[in-house]
């Protein structure tokens, strides 16, 4: 493919993507395929000779689309949102074209510096304490990880390294292996201190946990993967009170802030803690500016060596939506969840199982777990909408998460009509 064909095919692909997004609700949200469906649709080996672009793109509809769960359909209510927006998609194209591997400042200075500034921008939107911002003099700072799981692991490893050094400072005779064998990580049954848990979007009392952790010199990591984006709205910011006690904090703009996957933002109060755990400087990665004090080499802040230019997505989205546009998106989806909650509460056959604070509604039919399992099975087999369950205090609960950027009130109403129709059919069946 030469530059002339790339221009032509690129424009065609943008049209294809625009058509896909514009007509996505006409596609069945949940695929009707069996495991292994794809293998017999394509050859068993890669082609020896080049094939045409036309043949490849034809096979996208024939092979790929039948097996796609359409996460950006307004009838997708499973898991949590996977953010997407046109500015982020355009930034992703540019990121792919630049194709730098930003493991050090010298490897592509803009890749590093824009990330530092974007994490400060977002930190200020969230009103994080200055300790977490890099600025030009701060001891903290932010980094983009791939996922919240990765951010949690980074925090755990950095905390372990810091704890070992603390013990060795007071007892130099202790070996690292001996100290490690005695270290303890404190968690709840849902992992770490969390603002907006995955099952029910519950909030830990970090104003109570934080002082205890600080007093005992325990590293506190706060995971706000989904709900954290909402803290840019003043009405939700109080849920972040207590952040000043944390050592690290994470949220996923790729869930609710219109920035495409992957973009998981993480802040640390003392960047020396995280760099100290992961620093590696082989000769081939050193550069003359790294001792200036003004340079961040993000390879010391993460598990992989290489990294993509992901801050471009944040820059495009923040500028083209503005803080007010991002706040409006969050508020709209919270409003839609509240609308669904009111529909559930108006039907005496159902109950709400957790406080609705963000864009997630946990609900169930009054009755046995088996009854609710049967309802969810009917919903997902119908393939008009897609939900997933959770377990709360031993009860099987249905989760309804407002996910797609394009979801409107009429989609919520239609989803509820579908759920109640299937409920009616279920309750007519002899077994129930």
N, C-alpha and C positions, 0 to 999 in steps of 0.2 A: 504494500500500500504506500503510494507516494504522497507527497504533500497535497497535490491537487485532488486525489481521491479522498484523502483524509478530510479536506474541507467539505466535500460533498457528503461523505458518509457521516461526518460529525453533525452537520445540519439535519440529516435524516434521523440520526439518533436522538437529537434534541426533540424533534417532532414526535418520534416514537414515545419518548419518555413523557412528553406533555400530553399526548393522547392517552397513555396509560393512566396518568394521574387524573386526567379529566373524566375518564370513563371507568375508574376502578370500582365504583360501587355496583356496576353492572356485572362484574365478575363474581363468581362464587367465592366467598371469603375464605373458606376452608377446603383444601383439596380433597378430591374423591379418588385417591390412588392407594394402592397397596404397597407395602415395603418391597423395594427391588424393582419398582415399575420402570425406572429409567434405563436400567442396563440393557434391556432388549430393544430399546428405541434407537440406540446408537451403536456403531461398530465396536468390536472388541479391542481394536487397536487404533492408535492415531494414524491419520492418513500419511502416505508416503509423499504424495504430491500436494501442492497447495490447493485449497478449495476456494470458491468465490465467496465474497462477503454476502451476496444474495442468499446463497445456500445456508450460510451460518445464521443469518437473521431469520430466515424461514423456520429454522429449527428452534429458535427461541420460543415461538408460539407452539410448535409441535411437541417439543421435548421439555422445555423449562416451565412454561406457564402452567401446565396442568398440575405440576407439583409444588406450586407456590402457595404459601399461606400469605394472604394479602394484608400485611401488617398496617398498611396505610389506608385500608378501606374503612369507611365510617361505620361498618358493621363488625369491626374487630374490637372486642372488649376484653381481650385476654392479657395476662401478664401485666406490664406497664407500657406506656407509650414508647415507641421508637421514633425519636424526633426526625423530622425531615422538613426541608423548606427549599425553595428554588435558589435563594442566595447561597445556601450551604452546598447544594449540588454543583453550582457553578464554581464555587471555591474548591470543591473536591476535584473538578476537572483540571483546574490550574495547578493544584497540588500534585496531581498525577503527572502533569506535563513537566513541571519543574523537576520533580523526581529526586530531590536531594535526600540524603540520609543524614539527618541532623544530630549526629552523636556528640559533636563539639561545636563551640562557637565558630571556629575556623572552617568547619565543614560547610557552613552556610549561615553567616551572621544574622540575616533577617529571620531565619527559621527559629533561632534561639531567642532573639531579642523581642520579636512580636509575641512569642509565647509568654515571656515574662510580663510584658505589658498587658496582654489580654487577661492573664490571671489576676493582675492588679485591678483591671477594669471590673471584672466580675466580682472580685473580692469587695470592691467599693460598692457595687450594686447591692451586695448582701450585707453591707455594713459590718464586715469582719473587723475585728480589732486590728490596729496598725501592725501588731506583732506578726501577723500572717502575710503582710504585704512586703514585696521586695523593695519598691521605691528605688531610691539610690543608696539609702543608708541602713535599711532594715536587715534584721537577722533571719527573717522568715522568707516565705515566698511560695509560689505555686508552680505546679507542673501538670502536664496532661498525661494521664495514664490511659491504658486501653479500656479497663473496666474497673468497677468498684471493688471487685474481688482482688484485682491486682493492687489497688491502692491499700486495701486492708492487709495484704501480705507484705507490702513494702513497709507499712507501719509496724507490723509485728516483728519483722526482721530488724528494723532500725531500733525498735524498743529493746529487743534482745541484746543487740550490740551495746546499747547505752547502759543497760543493766549490768552486763559483764564488766564494762569499764568502771562503773561505780563501785562494784565489789572489789575489783582489782586495785582500785585507788586506795581502799582502806585495808586490803589484805593482799599485798603483792605476791604472796606465796601460792595463792589459789590458782589452779590451772583453769583455763577456759572450759575444758571438758567437765571439770568438777562443778563449776558454777552453773553451766548450762543444765546439768542434770537436776539442779534444784530450783530452776526458774519455774514460775507459775504464771499462766495467762488466765485472767478472769473474764468470763463471758456470761451472757444469759443464754437461754435455750435458743435464741435467734442471733447469736454470734457476738457482736460487739455493741457498744453504745450506739443506738440507732434512732434517727429521726425519720419516721415513715417506714415501718417494717414492710417486708414484701407481702406477707399474708394479709394483713389488715390495715396497713398504714398507721400503726400505733407509734407513739412517741415516748421514748425513755425520759426520765426526769434528770436531765444532765445538770441542772442547777444543784441537785442533791449528790449525784455521782461525782461531779467534778472536784469539789473541795476534798472529798475523801481520797480520790486518786492523787491530787496534788500533795496532800499531807503525807501520803505513804510513798511518794515518788513513783507512782505507777503511771506509765504512759497511757493517756486516754486518746483513743481514736474514735471519731464520730463519723458514722456512715449515714449520709442523707441522700443516697443515690437518686431516688425518685423525688421525694418531697422537697429537697434542698432548693430546687429551682424556684419554688414558690416564695422563698424568703426574700426575693427581690421586691415583693409586694409588701408595703408597710403593715397591712393587716395580718400578714402571716409571719413577719419578722420576729415577734415575741417567741415563737416556737424555737428560735435559735438562741434564746437567752441561755447563758452558761457556756457558750462557745469559748469564752475567755479562759476557761479551765483546760481546754483541750490542747493536746500536743500536735494533733493532725486532724484534718477534716476533709471530707470528700463528698462531691455530688456529681451527677451525670447530666451535663447539658444535652447529651445524646438521648436522654429520656424525655425531657419536658421543656427544653429551651431551644427547640427548632434547629439544633446543630446535629447533622447526621452522625451516625455511629462510625468510628469510635472516637469518643471525646469525653473522658472521665477526669474531671478537674480535682486536684488534690493540693491542699495547702499544709505547710508545716510551720510551726512557730520558730523553730531553730533549724535552718537548713544544714548547719554543721552536723546535726544528729543523723540526717539521712545520708549526707555525703560521706560521713565517717564510716557508715556501714557498707557502702557500695563503691567507694572510690577505687578506680583502677586507671593507671597511667602508663601504658606501654609506650615506648619511644615513638612509634608511628602515629600515635594520637596526640602527642604533645604539640603545642604551638606557642609562639612567642608572647601572646597576649594573656595566657591563662593565669599568670601570677599578678595581673594588674589590679585584681580585686573588683573589677567591673564586669567580669566575664562569668557566665554560667555555662558549664558543660553538662547538659542534661543526661548524659550517659551515667552520671553518678547518682541520678535520682530515680532510676528505674531498673528493671531486670534485663530487658533486651539491651543490646548495644545500639542498634539502629532505631531510628524513629522518623515518622513522616511529618510533613509540614502541616500539622492539624490546626494550628492557631489561625490559619487563613480562614477556616470555616467560621470561627468565632468572630473574627474581624468583619467579615462580610455580613453575617447575621446581625451582630450588635449595631452596625452602622445602618443597615437597611431596614431594620425594625425599630431601632431605638428602644430605650428602656420602657417607654410607654406602650409600644407595640408588643413587647415581650410580656409586660404585665397584663395587657388586655387578653393575650392568648391564655395565660394561666387562669385568669378570672373567668373567662368564658367556659373553660373546661370544668372548673369547680362548680360553676352554675349549672352545667349540664348534669353533673353527678348529683347535685341537690335536687334537680328535677326528677331524675330517676328514683332517688330516695323517696320523694313524695309520692310517686306512683306506687312504689312497693308498700309504703305505710298505709296507703288508702285501701289496700287489698288485705282483708283479715286473714287470708290463708297464708300470708307471708310474714316474716319478721326480719328486722334489720339486726345484724349481729355485731356491729362495731360502729363507733361514732364516725360519721362521714365528715372528714376535715378537708380532704383534698379531692382528687378526681376518682376515688375508688369507693364503691359501695359493696359491702359484704352482706349478703342476704340469703335466705333459705326458706323453703316451705316449712311450716310448722309440722313436725312429724319426724320420722326416723331418718337416720343417715341413708338407709337404702332407698327411701323415697326420693331424697335429694340427688343421690347418685343416678337414679333412673331419669330424673328430670334433666340433669346435665347431659346424660347420654343422648336423650331425645333432641336437646338443643344442638349439640355438636354434630349429630348424625343428620339433622336437618340442613346444616351447612348454610343457613341464612345469616346467622351471627355466630361468633366464636367466643366462648368463655372458658376459663379454667377455674378449678376449685382451690380451696385451702382448708386446713383443719384448725379450728379454734376451740380450745378446751374440749377436745375429743369429738367435736361436732363437724360434720361434713358441710362446708359452706361454699356457696357460689360467689365468685368475685366478678364484679362488673366494673371494669376500668375504662374511663373515657380516654381513648388513645389517639385516634387520627386527628390531624390538624383540621380536616374538613368536616368533622362531625358537627351536626346541627340538631336543633330540638326535634325536628321531624324524624330524624334517625333514632333518637332516643324513644320517641313515642312508638315508632314502628317496631323497635326491638322489644318493648314491653308488651305490645299487642301479640307479638309472636310467642313470647315466653308464656303469657297467660293462655293463649290458645293451646299450646303444648301441655300446659298444666291441666287444663280442662280435659284434654284427651287422656292424660296420664291417670287422672283421678277417676275416670270412667272405666278404666281397665279393671277386670275382676280382682287381680292380686292386690289392688290398692283400695 
